[in-house]
Amino acid sequence: MMAAVLATNLIAAKVTAAIGARLTIATGLAVTAASCLAMLGLREGTPYAAICAQLIGLGGGLGRSSRR
């Protein structure tokens, strides 16, 4: 998750310059919300790969929504 935050945070400044801060932050928050909604489906037998994918999505959304 932290690797996803770092990677998206590093490119967030370039994306913000290209499409604007509002759209960048809104997209990041939408990805974060979608990842949180996906985590509602986690159950006892959920494979680690599915959990990892959801955490990477969550980290990517958080990294994109943060602003320098």
Secondary structure as UniProt FT lines:
FT   HELIX           2..19
FT   HELIX           21..39
FT   TURN            40..41
FT   TURN            44..45
FT   HELIX           48..65
//
